[in-house]
Amino acid sequence: MIKTIEGIYQDGEIHLTQLPQDVSDRSQVLVTFLDPAKIDPTKLRQLIDQLETIAGIGQGFEDLNAGKTRPIEDFVQEMQQKYDISG
């Protein structure tokens, strides 16, 4: 699983802008320091979105390989109900 959360490094501590959901208390993390003078916030958000999309696709393949699938008809019916689409 990959989960990206923004934060600020200050006085030797990292302060997260939000608390992660569905993450165990002792999860391994990677910290990347960004030069604020060289980072476009819009491009950074796009990169984070892309990484999360890639992680989601990877999770989908893991589920598929583990046999965690359902009939397409069930998915179509759920989407029609969720978004009020007539079949």
QUIWOBEL-V180813 format. One record per run of one state. SS is the DSSP state (h for helix, s for strand, l for the rest). FROM is the first residue (numbers start at 1). TO is the last residue. Records with the same first field share a line. If there is no record, write none. Layout:
SS = FROM-TO + FROM-TO
//
This chain:
l = 1-6 + 11-12 + 17-40 + 66-71 + 83-87
s = 7-10 + 13-16
h = 41-65 + 72-82
//
